[in-house]
């Protein structure tokens, strides 16, 4: 590709020897037409805009630096013109230092680069009949009015070739290449044109010029204001239509005009909104089932026998619990946890088990049906063969290609940026760096855990003293609750701070890795960022779910963390409620924070910009200057939008057994997210350079990995975090003889059987509480399944414990295998590409090949006349075998 560009496409690629040979852009005054998208002649369309500050008016740099910058810019612009682009410069209306350089690509340039980039263009209108879906009558109530946004005409397409120009469906040369395609071609040229040579190394590309400040901005134009249609009759005002019919809040329940979004912003933006819309629609089913399970838990909470026993003054009121920390903590009454046990009954119910199994199946259905939808979009948007044909090498990669190697396939020499040994060194360094920073994240999580352990001592020693007179508050503000809420808030703040750090770290590592194509770059960055975010967001949840309260020993022999801090214990009702609290704070806080960061920040910046320009607001401002004052979209585009949604997908699936309302909150958030992202793109940001994309990239395998992990985590949450298995074991085995005294299966006596007895005289001096014992009791209770004092195996795990462990392991194995088996059947039964889409692809290939073949024959017949006719009809006897 590089050789092709150097030899064929860019014959003048190289430095310009002297100032006299430089081509300079035309200069034109603004014609007071604010909605015009054309040069001053009204004929040539503006395909791209470059913005720079007049070097003679700059005061921030040395004169020699300004001269160098001007020289580089002039060489770059001259080389653009050598490549066939046409330039026109216009000074800013509001700031005379700013100059706008408008770029136009003529027909010949568009055709040449369309062939180099293998862009698919229309051959003839699509004549395949589409069958209406059975749900069309229902979905039309939610679709955008076709009279406002007309459906796009479908075509059979093929990669463009100049020699077959007559085969393509060209009704008007001005509209054959739509604005999105024109901008993409111009950006391709801008990214590969040289501006200097240093030490025999060519420097090229608009990205480097932007980074060094030679140009202040580079962007394609919006076609109108979002507030009103364009006054120019030649402008379709697609931005205005997108804002009115897509981004406006009134459309929150409407389907998205995906084809129109793709036409205006390109396939990469289109596929994101298609995926987000599909995910949101699938969340409706999960949210309905989740709310049903929550309501089941809420309505049956009064039937929760073990919670009634906790709150019963004759049962829980007579149970004195052992201190949960050394010395500073005191004895406490079980009824303090009455309110938390009532809440826990809502989330820790049989409905939770049903919902966890359902979500394991739901996530498989979501991924399988998305593959089918993605295959349809690949066909409709002509990206089926994109990776093989259109993916271009990154300019940053090309610039480093100094090593010559032999290509094993073509047996020709090619340039690469590093040798095999150099590549191994880079990969080793990058992998080591990723693991190092992941360990730093884990260290921050350990810091939060140490905070939990240490602050629990303080709350246990002081909280009860300060609120002893207010019994109502004391019910809710227990030491466990105070520790959990404050630790969750601190954990959230740490997560948000670390996100800023790890974002920059991931970009630095990926830049050093130097991927070959933009897709490779984004996939590599995606993997690193997700690993960082996964550990950052989920580690605290994993700690609460699977580690907290699991390794605490017993009051006579507690387990210590780091040799100093006594391990945290769960509430007598378990850690499930605390996990729910942690999830609610992180998910809710993350949604609020992201919306502030993504929407409020650019809105405020634009508001300040408009306020600063208020004094000059009476002047008519051209379209390019209006767009310049919008915010740049950033190099990574919608990468952070994907990341936000996939992290949310993890919360919805990985820990859904503890938070059945998660899908409902995600659904509400996503309905707003679609419109906020749309509003942001159409009103606050410059238009992005349209890009091709075949799928959602590395996010697909990441979600598949989350789906597999979600089955394990939910099974283990139900088994090890909730109390469902111990309750079932008690109900079926230990409530009746030979272990229990009840005549029939019951949950009565469950609390008493799951709280072990400890003799206070067995406290070690290091953990013996300061506060004196009250009453005539000589024992206290603690949450575990151990033999009582005086037993020959005192303080060792009893038979109930081993029954529970066996039941938990059996449950995890059975639940995993059942769900994985169902997932396998579903994956096998639902093909990735529907039969209808397969037929369309085959039909299009057949018709396009036939069309090109017939056109070739017509050309041959026209050129060769009667001889060609005789050859085709097979009637020329001179060409028959002699045997005849």
Secondary structure in CASP SS format (residue, H / E / C, confidence):
PFRMAT SS
TARGET T0000
AUTHOR 0000-0000-0000
METHOD secondary structure of the structure
MODEL  1
X C 1.00
X H 1.00
X H 1.00
X H 1.00
X H 1.00
X H 1.00
X H 1.00
X H 1.00
X H 1.00
X C 1.00
X C 1.00
X C 1.00
X C 1.00
X C 1.00
X C 1.00
X C 1.00
X C 1.00
X C 1.00
X H 1.00
X H 1.00
X H 1.00
X C 1.00
X C 1.00
X C 1.00
X C 1.00
X E 1.00
X E 1.00
X C 1.00
X C 1.00
X C 1.00
X C 1.00
X C 1.00
X C 1.00
X C 1.00
X C 1.00
X C 1.00
X C 1.00
X E 1.00
X C 1.00
X C 1.00
X C 1.00
X C 1.00
X C 1.00
X C 1.00
X E 1.00
X C 1.00
X C 1.00
X E 1.00
X E 1.00
X E 1.00
X E 1.00
X E 1.00
X E 1.00
X C 1.00
X H 1.00
X H 1.00
X H 1.00
X C 1.00
X C 1.00
X C 1.00
X C 1.00
X C 1.00
X H 1.00
X H 1.00
X H 1.00
X H 1.00
X H 1.00
X H 1.00
X H 1.00
X H 1.00
X H 1.00
X H 1.00
X H 1.00
X H 1.00
X H 1.00
X H 1.00
X H 1.00
X H 1.00
X H 1.00
X H 1.00
X H 1.00
X H 1.00
X C 1.00
X C 1.00
X E 1.00
X E 1.00
X E 1.00
X E 1.00
X E 1.00
X E 1.00
X E 1.00
X C 1.00
X C 1.00
X C 1.00
X C 1.00
X C 1.00
X C 1.00
X E 1.00
X E 1.00
X E 1.00
X E 1.00
X E 1.00
X E 1.00
X E 1.00
X E 1.00
X C 1.00
X H 1.00
X H 1.00
X H 1.00
X H 1.00
X H 1.00
X H 1.00
X H 1.00
X H 1.00
X H 1.00
X H 1.00
X C 1.00
X C 1.00
X C 1.00
X E 1.00
X E 1.00
X E 1.00
X E 1.00
X E 1.00
X E 1.00
X C 1.00
X C 1.00
X C 1.00
X C 1.00
X C 1.00
X C 1.00
X C 1.00
X C 1.00
X C 1.00
X C 1.00
X H 1.00
X H 1.00
X H 1.00
X H 1.00
X C 1.00
X C 1.00
X C 1.00
X C 1.00
X C 1.00
X C 1.00
X C 1.00
X C 1.00
X C 1.00
X C 1.00
X C 1.00
X C 1.00
X C 1.00
X C 1.00
X C 1.00
X E 1.00
X E 1.00
X E 1.00
X E 1.00
X E 1.00
X C 1.00
X C 1.00
X H 1.00
X H 1.00
X H 1.00
X H 1.00
X H 1.00
X H 1.00
X C 1.00
X C 1.00
X C 1.00
X C 1.00
X C 1.00
X H 1.00
X H 1.00
X H 1.00
X H 1.00
X C 1.00
X C 1.00
X H 1.00
X H 1.00
X H 1.00
X H 1.00
X H 1.00
X H 1.00
X H 1.00
X H 1.00
X H 1.00
X H 1.00
X H 1.00
X H 1.00
X C 1.00
X C 1.00
X C 1.00
X E 1.00
X E 1.00
X E 1.00
X E 1.00
X E 1.00
X C 1.00
X C 1.00
X E 1.00
X E 1.00
X E 1.00
X E 1.00
X C 1.00
X H 1.00
X H 1.00
X H 1.00
X H 1.00
X H 1.00
X H 1.00
X C 1.00
X C 1.00
X C 1.00
X C 1.00
X C 1.00
X E 1.00
X E 1.00
X E 1.00
X E 1.00
X C 1.00
X C 1.00
X C 1.00
X C 1.00
X C 1.00
X C 1.00
X C 1.00
X C 1.00
X C 1.00
X C 1.00
X C 1.00
X C 1.00
X C 1.00
X C 1.00
X C 1.00
X C 1.00
X C 1.00
X H 1.00
X H 1.00
X H 1.00
X H 1.00
X H 1.00
X H 1.00
X H 1.00
X H 1.00
X H 1.00
X H 1.00
X C 1.00
X H 1.00
X H 1.00
X H 1.00
X C 1.00
X C 1.00
X C 1.00
X C 1.00
X C 1.00
X C 1.00
X H 1.00
X H 1.00
X H 1.00
X H 1.00
X H 1.00
X H 1.00
X H 1.00
X H 1.00
X C 1.00
X H 1.00
X H 1.00
X H 1.00
X H 1.00
X H 1.00
X H 1.00
X H 1.00
X H 1.00
X H 1.00
X H 1.00
X H 1.00
X H 1.00
X H 1.00
X H 1.00
X H 1.00
X H 1.00
X H 1.00
X H 1.00
X H 1.00
X H 1.00
X H 1.00
X H 1.00
X H 1.00
X H 1.00
X H 1.00
X H 1.00
X H 1.00
X H 1.00
X H 1.00
X H 1.00
X H 1.00
X H 1.00
X H 1.00
X C 1.00
X H 1.00
X H 1.00
X H 1.00
X C 1.00
X H 1.00
X H 1.00
X H 1.00
X H 1.00
X H 1.00
X H 1.00
X H 1.00
X C 1.00
X C 1.00
X C 1.00
X C 1.00
X H 1.00
X H 1.00
X H 1.00
X C 1.00
X E 1.00
X E 1.00
X C 1.00
X C 1.00
X C 1.00
X C 1.00
X C 1.00
X C 1.00
X C 1.00
X C 1.00
X C 1.00
X C 1.00
X E 1.00
X E 1.00
X H 1.00
X H 1.00
X H 1.00
X H 1.00
X H 1.00
X H 1.00
X H 1.00
X H 1.00
X H 1.00
X H 1.00
X H 1.00
X H 1.00
X H 1.00
X H 1.00
X C 1.00
X C 1.00
X H 1.00
X H 1.00
X H 1.00
X H 1.00
X H 1.00
X H 1.00
X H 1.00
X H 1.00
X H 1.00
X H 1.00
X H 1.00
X H 1.00
X H 1.00
X H 1.00
X H 1.00
X H 1.00
X H 1.00
X H 1.00
X H 1.00
X H 1.00
X H 1.00
X H 1.00
X H 1.00
X H 1.00
X H 1.00
X H 1.00
X H 1.00
X H 1.00
X H 1.00
X H 1.00
X H 1.00
X C 1.00
X C 1.00
X C 1.00
X C 1.00
X C 1.00
X H 1.00
X H 1.00
X H 1.00
X H 1.00
X C 1.00
X C 1.00
X C 1.00
X E 1.00
X C 1.00
X H 1.00
X H 1.00
X H 1.00
X H 1.00
X H 1.00
X C 1.00
X C 1.00
X C 1.00
X E 1.00
X E 1.00
X E 1.00
X E 1.00
X C 1.00
X C 1.00
X C 1.00
X C 1.00
X C 1.00
X C 1.00
X E 1.00
X E 1.00
X E 1.00
X E 1.00
X C 1.00
X C 1.00
X C 1.00
X H 1.00
X H 1.00
X H 1.00
X H 1.00
X H 1.00
X H 1.00
X H 1.00
X H 1.00
X H 1.00
X H 1.00
X H 1.00
X H 1.00
X H 1.00
X H 1.00
X H 1.00
X H 1.00
X H 1.00
X H 1.00
X H 1.00
X H 1.00
X H 1.00
X H 1.00
X H 1.00
X H 1.00
X H 1.00
X H 1.00
X H 1.00
X H 1.00
X H 1.00
X H 1.00
X H 1.00
X H 1.00
X H 1.00
X H 1.00
X H 1.00
X H 1.00
X H 1.00
X H 1.00
X H 1.00
X H 1.00
X H 1.00
X H 1.00
X H 1.00
X H 1.00
X H 1.00
X H 1.00
X H 1.00
X C 1.00
X C 1.00
X C 1.00
X C 1.00
X H 1.00
X H 1.00
X H 1.00
X H 1.00
X H 1.00
X H 1.00
X C 1.00
X C 1.00
X H 1.00
X H 1.00
X H 1.00
X H 1.00
X H 1.00
X H 1.00
X H 1.00
X H 1.00
X H 1.00
X H 1.00
X H 1.00
X H 1.00
X H 1.00
X H 1.00
X H 1.00
X H 1.00
X H 1.00
X H 1.00
X H 1.00
X H 1.00
X H 1.00
X H 1.00
X H 1.00
X H 1.00
X H 1.00
X H 1.00
X H 1.00
X H 1.00
X H 1.00
X H 1.00
X H 1.00
X H 1.00
X H 1.00
X H 1.00
X H 1.00
X C 1.00
X C 1.00
X C 1.00
X E 1.00
X H 1.00
X H 1.00
X H 1.00
X H 1.00
X H 1.00
X H 1.00
X H 1.00
X H 1.00
X H 1.00
X H 1.00
X H 1.00
X H 1.00
X H 1.00
X H 1.00
X H 1.00
X H 1.00
X H 1.00
X H 1.00
X H 1.00
X H 1.00
X H 1.00
X H 1.00
X H 1.00
X H 1.00
X H 1.00
X H 1.00
X H 1.00
X H 1.00
X H 1.00
X C 1.00
X C 1.00
X C 1.00
X C 1.00
X C 1.00
X C 1.00
X E 1.00
X E 1.00
X C 1.00
X C 1.00
X E 1.00
X E 1.00
X C 1.00
X E 1.00
X E 1.00
X C 1.00
X C 1.00
X C 1.00
X E 1.00
X E 1.00
X C 1.00
X C 1.00
X C 1.00
X C 1.00
X C 1.00
X C 1.00
X C 1.00
X C 1.00
X C 1.00
X H 1.00
X H 1.00
X H 1.00
X H 1.00
X H 1.00
X H 1.00
X H 1.00
X H 1.00
X H 1.00
X H 1.00
X H 1.00
X H 1.00
X H 1.00
X H 1.00
X H 1.00
X H 1.00
X H 1.00
X H 1.00
X H 1.00
X H 1.00
X H 1.00
X H 1.00
X H 1.00
X H 1.00
X H 1.00
X H 1.00
X H 1.00
X H 1.00
X H 1.00
X H 1.00
X H 1.00
X H 1.00
X H 1.00
X H 1.00
X H 1.00
X H 1.00
X H 1.00
X C 1.00
X H 1.00
X H 1.00
X H 1.00
X C 1.00
X C 1.00
X C 1.00
X C 1.00
X C 1.00
X C 1.00
X H 1.00
X H 1.00
X H 1.00
X H 1.00
X H 1.00
X H 1.00
X C 1.00
X C 1.00
X E 1.00
X C 1.00
X C 1.00
X C 1.00
X C 1.00
X C 1.00
X C 1.00
X C 1.00
X H 1.00
X H 1.00
X H 1.00
X H 1.00
X H 1.00
X H 1.00
X H 1.00
X H 1.00
X H 1.00
X H 1.00
X H 1.00
X H 1.00
X H 1.00
X H 1.00
X H 1.00
X H 1.00
X C 1.00
X H 1.00
X H 1.00
X H 1.00
X C 1.00
X C 1.00
X C 1.00
X H 1.00
X H 1.00
X H 1.00
X H 1.00
X H 1.00
X H 1.00
X H 1.00
X H 1.00
X H 1.00
X H 1.00
X H 1.00
X H 1.00
X H 1.00
X H 1.00
X H 1.00
X H 1.00
X H 1.00
X H 1.00
X H 1.00
X H 1.00
X H 1.00
X H 1.00
X H 1.00
X E 1.00
X C 1.00
X E 1.00
X C 1.00
X C 1.00
X C 1.00
X C 1.00
X C 1.00
X C 1.00
X C 1.00
X C 1.00
X C 1.00
X C 1.00
X C 1.00
X H 1.00
X H 1.00
X H 1.00
X H 1.00
X H 1.00
X H 1.00
X H 1.00
X H 1.00
X H 1.00
X H 1.00
X H 1.00
X H 1.00
X H 1.00
X H 1.00
X H 1.00
X H 1.00
X H 1.00
X H 1.00
X H 1.00
X H 1.00
X H 1.00
X H 1.00
X H 1.00
X C 1.00
X C 1.00
X H 1.00
X H 1.00
X H 1.00
X H 1.00
X H 1.00
X H 1.00
X H 1.00
X H 1.00
X H 1.00
X H 1.00
X H 1.00
X C 1.00
X E 1.00
X C 1.00
X C 1.00
X C 1.00
X C 1.00
X C 1.00
X E 1.00
X C 1.00
X C 1.00
X C 1.00
X C 1.00
X C 1.00
X C 1.00
X C 1.00
X H 1.00
X H 1.00
X H 1.00
X H 1.00
X H 1.00
X E 1.00
X E 1.00
X E 1.00
X E 1.00
X E 1.00
X H 1.00
X H 1.00
X H 1.00
X C 1.00
X C 1.00
X C 1.00
X C 1.00
X C 1.00
X C 1.00
X C 1.00
X C 1.00
X C 1.00
X C 1.00
X C 1.00
X C 1.00
X C 1.00
X C 1.00
X C 1.00
X C 1.00
X E 1.00
X E 1.00
X E 1.00
X E 1.00
X E 1.00
X C 1.00
X C 1.00
X E 1.00
X C 1.00
X C 1.00
X C 1.00
X C 1.00
X C 1.00
X C 1.00
X C 1.00
X C 1.00
X C 1.00
X C 1.00
X E 1.00
X C 1.00
X H 1.00
X H 1.00
X H 1.00
X H 1.00
X H 1.00
X H 1.00
X H 1.00
X H 1.00
X H 1.00
X H 1.00
X H 1.00
X H 1.00
X H 1.00
X H 1.00
X H 1.00
X H 1.00
X H 1.00
X H 1.00
X H 1.00
X H 1.00
X H 1.00
X H 1.00
X H 1.00
X H 1.00
X H 1.00
X H 1.00
X H 1.00
X H 1.00
X H 1.00
X H 1.00
X H 1.00
X C 1.00
X C 1.00
X C 1.00
X C 1.00
X C 1.00
X H 1.00
X H 1.00
X H 1.00
X H 1.00
X H 1.00
X H 1.00
X H 1.00
X H 1.00
X H 1.00
X H 1.00
X H 1.00
X H 1.00
X H 1.00
X H 1.00
X H 1.00
X H 1.00
X H 1.00
X H 1.00
X H 1.00
X H 1.00
X H 1.00
X H 1.00
X H 1.00
X H 1.00
X H 1.00
X H 1.00
X H 1.00
X H 1.00
X H 1.00
X H 1.00
X H 1.00
X H 1.00
X H 1.00
X H 1.00
X H 1.00
X H 1.00
X H 1.00
X H 1.00
X H 1.00
X C 1.00
X C 1.00
X C 1.00
X H 1.00
X H 1.00
X H 1.00
X C 1.00
X C 1.00
X C 1.00
X C 1.00
X C 1.00
END
